[in-house]
């Protein structure tokens, strides 16, 4: 199913095609610690606070592991990068042949994917050039491939 979203930017229209993901069933390990819910991150092998953004991240990770069969050894979660003097964290980086290959930016479900989120992942790309960018708030997923120094939307995840 394709859903067309329109964002207005300086009198230009930016059309985005959304990928529909059917998240796999997974028995997430969730518990309470100090009156807060935590979830076990299967990639990092640690318990992390269960926030709405973390829920999106964990479901996307399981989609990549179970549906696309990406090995967990290719993932780096919340990897720190430098943007000038600033230090930021990429939600998910997937590597291929030991090189960064895809940056995935996760937002909580009530945060819209718009120009602000696009600009954020493009800044990450400046610090960590990769051929693929992915944006998701769990409900919406957008995927871009870099070709000829420009990004174009694609509708299928690369294998």
C-alpha positions in Angstrom: 0.0 0.0 0.0 1.4 3.4 -0.9 0.3 6.6 0.9 1.2 9.9 -0.5 2.3 12.7 1.9 2.8 16.3 0.8 5.1 18.7 2.6 5.4 22.3 1.6 8.8 23.9 1.4 9.3 27.4 0.1 6.5 27.1 -2.4 7.8 23.8 -3.7 6.0 20.5 -3.1 8.0 17.6 -1.7 6.1 14.4 -2.3 6.9 11.4 -0.1 5.8 7.8 -0.6 5.4 5.9 2.6 6.4 2.2 2.9 3.9 0.1 4.8 5.6 -2.3 7.2 4.0 -5.3 8.8 6.0 -5.7 12.0 6.7 -9.3 13.0 5.4 -10.7 16.2 8.1 -10.8 18.8 8.1 -11.7 22.5 9.8 -8.5 23.8 11.3 -8.8 27.3 9.8 -6.0 29.3 10.0 -5.4 33.1 9.8 -2.7 35.6 12.8 -1.1 37.3 12.6 1.8 39.7 8.9 2.4 38.7 9.9 2.6 35.0 9.4 0.1 32.2 12.5 -1.2 30.6 12.9 -3.4 27.5 15.7 -5.8 26.7 17.6 -4.7 23.5 18.5 -7.9 21.7 21.2 -6.3 19.7 23.0 -4.4 22.5 22.2 -7.1 25.1 21.2 -4.5 27.6 18.0 -3.3 29.3 17.0 0.2 28.2 14.2 2.5 29.3 11.0 1.8 27.3 10.1 5.2 25.8 7.8 5.6 22.8 10.8 6.2 20.6 12.5 3.1 22.0 9.4 1.0 21.2 9.7 2.2 17.5 13.4 1.4 17.5 12.9 -2.1 18.9 10.1 -2.9 16.4 12.2 -1.7 13.5 15.1 -3.8 14.7 13.0 -6.9 14.8 11.6 -6.1 11.3 15.2 -5.9 9.9 16.3 -9.1 11.8 13.2 -11.3 11.2 11.7 -10.1 7.9 14.8 -8.9 6.0 17.2 -11.3 7.7 19.9 -8.7 8.4 22.4 -10.1 10.9 22.4 -8.4 14.3 26.2 -8.1 14.0 25.7 -5.4 11.3 23.8 -3.1 13.7 25.1 -0.2 15.8 22.4 1.3 18.1 22.6 4.9 19.3 26.1 5.3 17.8 27.7 8.6 18.6 28.8 10.8 15.7 30.3 14.3 15.6 28.6 17.2 13.7 31.1 19.9 14.0 31.5 20.5 17.7 28.3 18.7 18.5 28.0 15.1 19.5 24.8 13.4 18.3 23.5 9.8 18.4 22.2 7.9 15.4 19.4 5.7 16.4 20.4 2.8 14.2 23.4 2.3 11.8 23.6 -0.8 9.6 26.9 -1.7 8.2 27.8 -3.6 5.1 31.4 -4.8 4.4 32.5 -3.1 7.6 31.3 0.3 6.3 28.3 2.4 7.4 25.6 1.5 4.9 22.2 2.8 6.3 21.2 5.4 8.9 17.8 4.9 10.5 16.2 7.7 12.4 13.4 6.8 14.8 10.8 9.1 16.2 8.0 8.4 18.6 4.7 7.7 17.0 3.2 11.1 17.6 6.1 13.0 16.0 5.4 13.6 12.3 8.0 12.9 9.7 8.5 16.2 8.0 11.1 18.7 6.8 12.6 18.9 10.3 13.2 15.2 10.6 14.5 15.1 7.0 17.0 17.8 7.8 18.1 15.9 10.9 19.0 12.7 9.1 20.6 14.7 6.3 22.9 16.3 8.9 23.8 12.9 10.2 24.6 11.9 6.6 27.0 14.8 6.3 29.0 13.3 9.2 28.5 9.7 8.1 27.9 9.4 4.4 25.9 6.3 3.6 24.0 5.1 0.5 20.6 4.6 2.4 18.6 6.7 4.8 15.4 5.6 6.6 13.0 7.7 8.7 10.3 6.2 10.8 7.9 7.0 13.6 6.6 3.5 13.6 3.5 4.3 11.6 5.3 6.0 8.7 8.5 4.7 7.1 10.4 6.5 4.4 13.5 5.1 2.6 15.9 7.0 0.4 18.8 5.9 -1.7 21.7 8.1 -2.7 22.5 8.1 -6.4 24.4 10.7 -8.4 24.8 12.9 -5.3 21.0 13.1 -4.7 18.6 11.1 -2.7 15.6 9.5 -4.3 12.8 7.6 -2.6 12.7 3.9 -2.9 9.9 1.5 -1.9 11.9 -1.6 -1.0 14.6 -2.2 1.5 17.9 -3.2 0.0 19.2 -6.7 0.8 
